[in-house]
């Protein structure tokens, strides 16, 4: 979405019904941690909210007046509504998210339904960061360093010979093992970061930590307090798509 899309999605304000904001496909989120880098924030938001439906765009900007805020554009109102209700006050990067419907429909929707009208150019101070943002969005799928060290054998990981090679067409499943409190996650897209996985798995009780194998992109270990908690998370996130072409495969780790 272009920088002008922000003007459509940008809409602070109070709660949807109380202040007369009708339900729509764009949700407005504030009280976000301002220390999180822009691209990491957008990727984390997409990872967390994609469970509610197809996301058309995630908007966040570096300008001072937009810090701590973001907009998520869904394909349909039902998805936006479910996301708003389910994630209200969710501890995202250690701060509870405040969510409401955006005041104005996003440009991507306005263009689709024929109601789009060009807007006046914003002040020069706002234009430069947004133009940069537009360029950054073309590289939204760029590779990001994993940042968390883990080693083969952690939590009883399978030998390296059993792990999928980079670019392999088939994902090799670990051998059948006894259920336990640690999950083995495979088929993760290359751009997956520990924070993205943490945002997904910490929604469920008992979450402790995520460990990624730096030498083998595409896999991770997620630890819970007990076997029951790990099983519940596995059942709820089995097959979850971080990207449209990458469906997570989750099993118990070999201990």
N, C-alpha and C positions, 0 to 999 in steps of 0.2 A: 504494500500500500504506500502511496506517496506521502510526502510530508504533509500535504494539505489534508490528508485523511485524519490527521490529528484534530483538526478543527471540528470535524463532525463528531468524532468519538469523545473529544474533551468535553466533559460536562460534569462538574462536581455536583454538589447539592445534596439534599437530604434523602431520606428513604424513598423508594419508588412510589408507594401508594400515598403516603402521608403528604408528600409535596407534589402530587399530581404527575409524577413521571411514569408514563405507561411502560409496561414490560416490553423489552425489545431485545435484539440479538446481541447487543453490546453491553458488557458490564464494566463498571468503573471501580477500580480498586485503589484505596489509599492506605496510609499508615504502613507503607512498605519500608523495609530497611534501606536507608539511603547509602549505606556503605557497600552494597552489592554492586558489582560492575554491571553495566547495562546489558551486555550480551548474556551474561550468566543469569541475570534477572529474567530476561525474556525466555530463555531456554527452560528455566525452572518453572515459570508460569505456564508455559505450554505443556510441560510434562505433567504438572499437577491437574490442569483443567481439561486436558484432552480426554480424560476418562468420562466426561459428561457429554461429549459429542464432538463433531467435526469443528475445528477451529480454523477460521479464515485468516485471522491476523492477530498478532499481539503487538501492542503499541506501548512504547516507553521512550522517554526522551531525556537528554542530558541537561536541558535548560533548567535553570534554578527553579522557576515556577512550577515545573513538572516533576521535580524530584519527589520520590516517595509515592509516585502514582503510576498507574498503568491501565490499559484498556484491553480487554479480550473480546474479540469479535467471533461469535459462533455462527453456524449456518442457520440455526433456527432458535426461536424464542424458548422452546421447551428446554433445550440444552442450557441456555443462559440462565433460566429460572432455577433449574436444578443445581447448577454451579453456585449461584448466589445463595441458595438456601443451605447447601451442604458445606460450603467453605467459609461461611460467615464466621469471623473470629478465629479462623484456623491459624495456628502459630507458624507463620511463614518466615523463615530466617529469624526466628526468635521474636517476632512481633506479630500480634493478631491482625489479620487482614480485615479491613472495613470495605464491604462490597455493596454496591447498589447498581441499578440500571443507569446507563449513560443518558444524559438529557437529550442528546441529539443522535440520530442514526449515523452510522459511519458511512464514509463516501463509497466504500465498496458495495454496500447495500443500496445506497441511493442510486448509484449507477445501474445496478441490476433492475431496480423497479422503476427507473425512468424519472425519478424526482431529484436527481443531482443538479445542483446549481453551483457554478464556480464561485469561490469566495475571494474577498479582497486579500491582497498580499499582506502578510503579517509584517511587523516591524523588523527592520534590518537585523536587530540583535537576535531575533528568534529564527530568522531564516537560515543563518549559517549552520547552526547545529542540526537543523532539520534536514538540510541538504546533505550534510554528512551522514545523518541517520538513514537517508534514502540509499546512499552508497553502501552503508553497512548492511542493509537488509538484503542486498544482492549476495552477500557473503554470510548469510545467516546459518548456513550449513557447514561453515568452515570448521576444520578440525580444532578441537580444544584439548589442551593437555589435561590428563586425568587428575593429576595433583595429589593423589593419595597412594602411598606405596603399599603394596601387598606382594607376597611372594608365593610361588608355586608350593603347595604343601600346606598353606595356611588353612586351618579348619579342615584338613584332610582333603585338599583339592586333588583331583585325579592327576596322574603323571602327565608331563608335558605332551607326551605322545598321544594322549587322549583328548587334548584340547584342540579346538578348531583352529586351523591355520588361517592367517589373514586372507580374506578373499575366497575362502572355501565355499563351495556351493551347498554343502551339507553340514549341518550342525551335529556334532557327535554327542550323544547323550551319555552321561556317566552311568555306571552299572547300578542296578537296583540295590538300594541300601535301606537301612532301618530309618524310619522317621525320627527326626531330631529337631533341635531349635535353630539350626543354621540352614539357610536356603542357598542353593547354587543357581545363579541366574545366567542364562545364555542368550545369544542372538541379539545382543544390544548393538544399536547403531554406533558407528565410530565416534560420533559427536557427544555421546553420553558422558556426563560428568558425575562424580560422586554426589554432588549436591542435588542433581536432578533425581537420582535414585532415592536419596534420603527423603526428598519431598514426597515421593510416591509411597515409600514403605513406612515412613513415620506416622502415617495416618492411622495405622493399626496398632492396637495395644501391645505393649511388650517390646517395641522396637529398641534396639541397642545401637547398632552401627552398620555401616556399609563399608566393604573393602573391595577395591577393584585391583585386578592383576595388571600392573602397568606393562609388563612384558607381553601380555596377551589381551589386546583390546577385544571387547565384546563379551566379557564375562565378569561376574561379580559375586561376592558372598554377602549375605544379609543375615545378621544375627538377631534373634529375639530372646525373650526371657525364658520361654519354655517351648516345648514341642507343639502344644495346642495353639499358641499364639502364632508360631511360624506357619502352621498348617492353615490357619484362618487367612493369613496374609497371602499365602501361596494360592489358595483357592480363589480369592478375590482378584488377584492381579495376574493370574495365569492367562497368557495370551494377550496381555495389554500391549498396545502399540505406542511406542514412543514416537515413531514416525510411521507413516502409512505402510511402509514396506518391511518394517521390523517388528515382528511379534515375539514378545518375550517368552522364553521357555524356562520354567522354574521347576527344580527338583530339590530334594534334600541333599545337603552336602555329605560327602563321605567322611566319616570321623575315624 
